[in-house]
Amino acid sequence: MSEKDQYKNRVELLQGTLDMLILQTLQWGPQHGYGIVQALRLRSGDVLQVETGSLYPALHRLERQGWVQSERKQSESKQKARYYRITAKGKRQLASDLGRWERIVEAIGSVMYVKPKESES
Amino acid sequence: MRWFPSFGFQRRKRELQEEIDAHLQMAFADRVARGETGEKARQAAAREFGNIPLVQDVTRDTWGQGWLEQLGRDIRYALRQLRKSPGFTIAATTMLAVAICANSTVFSWIDGTMLRPIPGARDTGDLVSLQRGERNFSPTPPFSYLDYRDLREQNHTFAGILAYHHDWITLTGGAQPQRVYIANVSANYFDVLGIKPVLGRFFLAEEESRPDAVPSVVLGYSLWKTRYASDPAIVGKSIEIARHPVTVIGVAPAEFVGAMPGIRQDLWVTLDPLGTDVWRMTHRSGGAVWLNVIGRLRPGVSRGQAAQNLDTLMHNIVAAYPDDHLGENRITLDPMWRSPFGANGYLAATLPILLAIAGLVLLLTCANVATLTLVRFVSRRRELAIRQSLGANRMQLVRQMVLEGVVLSIAAGAAAFVLTSWTSKTFAWFFPANAIPLTFNGSMDHKVVIGIAVSSLLAGMLCSALPSWRSSHAPAIEVLKAESASISGGSRNRKLLSALVVAQIALSLPLLLCSGLFLRTLRNLAAANPGFEQDHILTASVGTNIAGYSRDEEKVIRHKILDRLSALPGVKVASFTDWIPMTLSHKGEDAYPEGYAPHPHEALRVYHAEVAPRYFESLHIPILEGREFTPDDDEKAPRVLIVDQTAARRYWPGQDPLGKKLMVWGRPFTVVGVVRNSTHMSVNEAPEPMVYMSFFQQGYETIVQVETEGNPADLAPAVENAIHEIDTQLPVFDVRPMRESTQMASIFAVMQSALAGMFALIGLVLAVTGIYGVVAYRTQMRTHEIGVRMALGASRVDVLRLVLLQGLWLTGIGLALGLAFALGLTRFIARLLYGIGANDPVTVASVVMLLGAMSLLACYFPAHRAMRRNPVTAIREL
């Protein structure tokens, strides 16, 4: 297994969730890669630390799928960067991702919070 | 960007780099803002980002263009590998280029002739040429105008049927008379072919046979360009053809040269432009059978259906006019690529076979290059093993190695392309100066380019696929662990090497055998006695008939010529004829013994020629019975004939032919002599009955024939001068020795043996170097082992035997396989051979011996070298 393959696997594991997180971040306004990392970290209270090796492939894939658009702009600090913006298609995708996510959380939750009475006895 | 993904790829790569730079920059700026110091902040930002190239790599993978980049990388790698072994690269590329060029050259000839039978015409695949009577290899024009018109008007399977007849004529009226090839054509000629004029118009339907119409002519493009200086106002002007004024109505496009494949027509007139040929337009037999006919099939109609349709119509015509259609009248249709009218009939019998032989050469070359490739991969086994252990999978390795072969073959294809653009034009070299306006050559169009591309890619795959597959197998650990003497690439590689050598010998044997048979055919043809003198004869055509001289003028001129030439120093005998033997042309006619009732479907065709007194004397053809023609056998005297032995035996078996009568053109001719058989078309022909008529009774063309004392070519200027002294306006052409004219009869044998010989030589060199290479390589691999053997007491002879046996074993198997292969193949060339069987034992034995001896020699050198090694150094060598 090369290092590259490990990266890929991590991307796959995260894929559905990471896509949703990125799209959600972009809901608040166009953002560049670094900005997305910072935003996710802040919002999650330093818990979610997105790796660049997952972030950039994901961004490029989302763009290919037409869920985000990118353009090169100057940032407020005069730094040239590539800004990503969510598209209408991307918003629809986010809604469906969110729906799925909620269903999964609910399903996992109902598994996790059932009291295992039988096994205790 | 979709079409040029590589450009987009470079741009996107750059943008990704910028994006990452921006990221790092911003992370750095943030850290500085938080109070970290410069260098520490930079390092921390970089650490946080991670492995930059890796991020780039996985990001690029999402673009879906990774394979392209990978291909680029593989190609660069392949180029680097090939550059590392220039010897192999140059040798393999050269061999492949030569082999591909052999194929593409022959294919370009096929492409320029058979695949483009009528340049400029629309959809030539729908055109068929019509033949009546027995199928014939070189037929004479088969239809009369009335028969043709009936077929044209009554059929329901053709979109159109055209007819033409062509011959030489002289353009008069200018500063210089010019001899040109003119065609009398049906009015629909250009329409059926689908050709549009560049100037003016073509013929109208009502102009076809109306005798009172103004005579009009369509000029060929090159004639218009050369003789009339591309005059844009030529339409409507009057030009003079054989002293008759004719109005130009149009100019044909540049690429169109006529409806008969391989023959150039310079200008076109209607069937009876002057209204003077009413007889020919209103009869159905004899001299009125003068038209070649081509039809365009209706869409959806097959050749078989059309033939059936025409056969029925012809049957009705025969029933209505039985006396005009004695003999065989069946109609056969041929596609234009093999039409017996024109050059394609001959070429279709020769070129495909040459292409097949060239194909063998390419296979053989692939086997040879594959051997080299395998040896090369074996020597690279360490590198392959390292790459394998670094994670390359087998497919990747194979792809990489095959790509090297493909890169080689692309280079070879490019070289072959450059070579072929020259060799395609060499086809015309085979044809000596002759009296036929031949105009064809190879062509280099998209079909040839596609052919080169496909064959070079296939060859590249073929050369590298097997060796790569084998080499990618190598157990990496063993290879890396033990770089020992025992590894010569494993026994599987050894088997593959042996198989490749056997294949090369087996493939080169049929090549050698074919070329041997062709060469002996050529020698037999050259040595065969044609039955007439060729060496001291000079012939010259005098265009009296085509220059518009009247019959009386012509008669006077002919007698003057004969008188002057007879008196010329160096001339032994002067005579006339209107036909020269062995020039791919002949004249044929139906002939019946008087009172003879032919069976249905019996064709009593004879060849005929009109010859003057002393013709037989000058050609040394002995008169067996009766007499030769005399000057008194002229138009006032009764018609007379001299027949050859074949005709005499056929019509009057067991009787004395003298005094017998033969009906030709419905007129009786009395036989006054019998001459020995001589060759008409080529020495390997089946003898056809020949009748000679008196030149002064029936002669049409005027060809002077003189027997000279010395070299006939030396006398050519004198003969030409003597004729011009009579009339400076007389066109004199095709002045050449008989030997030169009769070369036409063997051009296809020359072509076959020249190419087959060249291909066989290539095959022999490849096979011999192939076996030498493999035996030398294997012997080198066994140096250590041989050293041990010698140290343990093996003699030098033992070593020699060891190595030789190995080579001989391979040679033996190759020869056995090749022999079986060759004997199966020679059937296909049997038709082209003369004086030799397709499995001629002498040729087979000598070819096998030649190949065997050469292989033995190739094995001897490595064996000798192994024998002379010092055992001590040999053992040390690993």
Interface residues (C-beta under 8 A of the other chain):
Chain A: S2 E3 K4 Y7 K8 V11 H32 G33 Y34 G35 Q38 E51 T52 G53 Y56 P57 H60 R61 R64 R72 S75 S77 Q79 K80 A81 R82
Chain B: E15 L16 E18 E19 I20 A22 H23 Q25 M26 A27 A29 D30 F49 G50 N51 L54 V55 D57 V58 T59 D61 T62 W63 G64 G391
